[in-house]
Amino acid sequence: MSLIGSIGNIPSALTQRLPGATQAGAPVAPTPIRIDSPAGAPATTPADFGSVFDQMIKAVDAKQHEAQDVTRSVLTGQNNQLHQSVIAMQEAGVAFQLMVEVRNKLVESYQELMRMPA
């Protein structure tokens, strides 16, 4: 399972457009966004940011465990496909770097909000 496949639906769920304002300027009630629902399934309410970030952390952790398992099987002689081990380690490293960069951007955004005058 690739990291992109495991969290590939998150950006589309986060970037969906909210309904705009009406002609008179009154806001329109937002419609529920489908998250992890198969086609034709009823819409569910959007997940909070904490659960989305938790899913991303779990996906990165799973990717790292997968890389460890493949590397262990190569080192013990159960598998002779070294390239799969290297690819799995690189994928886990890139996934971790992505998670760290997202965290850094969140901290930077929070700090910027704290600097704003009340």
Secondary structure, 3 states (H helix, E strand, C coil): CCHHHHHCHHHHHHCCCCCCECCCCCECCCCCCCCCCCCCCCCCCCCCHHHHHHHHHHHHHHHHHHHHHHHHHHHCCCCCCHHHHHHHHHHHHHHHHHHHHHHHHHHHHHHHHHHCCC
